[in-house]
Structure formats: C-alpha cells, structure tokens
Amino acid sequence: MEMSTAGVEMKFKNMHYPVLIAATHVRELSIIRQTNAGLCVGASVTLATLDQALKQAIEQHDGNI
C-alpha cells in the first residue's frame, strides 16, 4: 500500500506519518475477557469470534442477574 493512499490527510493534505499501526495486529485489541460485570471486547475482535464468545457466555450463564 502506498503511503499516499493510507488516509485522507495523507492523500489530500500531504501529511506524512512515519509509523502506521494496524489495530488488527495489536494483540490486546483482539482479546475477549470475561469479568464479573460482563465481557470486555477488544476493538479488533472479529464478528465470528464475538459470536462464538457470546454463545459460550450464554451457555455458562446461570440465569442470575
């Protein structure tokens, strides 16, 4: 991918960013963690993974709120 097509600012405003971070490669953003309050879902979790985690959480839930 060319740097000039990475975003509006880079393409149209000729801004230069020496480092770009792909959120899909940040491990912490791809994690689903179960807590006492519910699920903590990372920003890069896929819908398929979220669907699977929600189904698992529903199976484990005992009906108490």
N, C-alpha and C positions, 0 to 999 in steps of 0.2 A: 504494500500500500504506500502510495506517495504521501509525504508529509502534507502537501498542499490540499489533499482531499480528506484529511482526518477530521476536519470540523469547519464550521462556518468562519470562525475567527482566523483559522489558518489559511483558508481558501480565499476569503474575500477581504480580510483585513491584513493579510500578510504577516500575521503573528507567528512567532517561532517558539515552539516548546521543545526543549531538548530531550525531555523524557515524557513518554506516554505510558500510562498504566492501564492494562486491560483488567477490568474488575473480575472477569471470569477466571483470571489466574491468581487471584488473591484468595488463599485457602480459607481464611476466616470468613469471607463473604459467601462461601459455598456450604456452610455448615447449618444444620438444623439442630438446635439444642432444646431439650425438654426441661422446663423448670417447674416449680410449684405453681407459678402464675399462668403457665401455658407453654407455647412454643416460641422460641426465638429463631426467626428465619433470616438467614443471610440474604443480601441483595442479589447475589448471583445464583441462588438456588433455582434449578430448573423446575418447570411446572410438573414434569413427570416425577421428580424427586419429592417435591412438595406433596403431590397427590399420594404418593406411597407413604410418606411420613404421617399425613393426616389420617389415612386409613388405619395405620398402625396405632396412632394415638386414640382413635375412636374405639378400636378393639380392646385397648388396655383400660379405657375409661370405665369406671365402675358405676357411673350414674350420679355420683355425689358432686354437687356444685359448690 
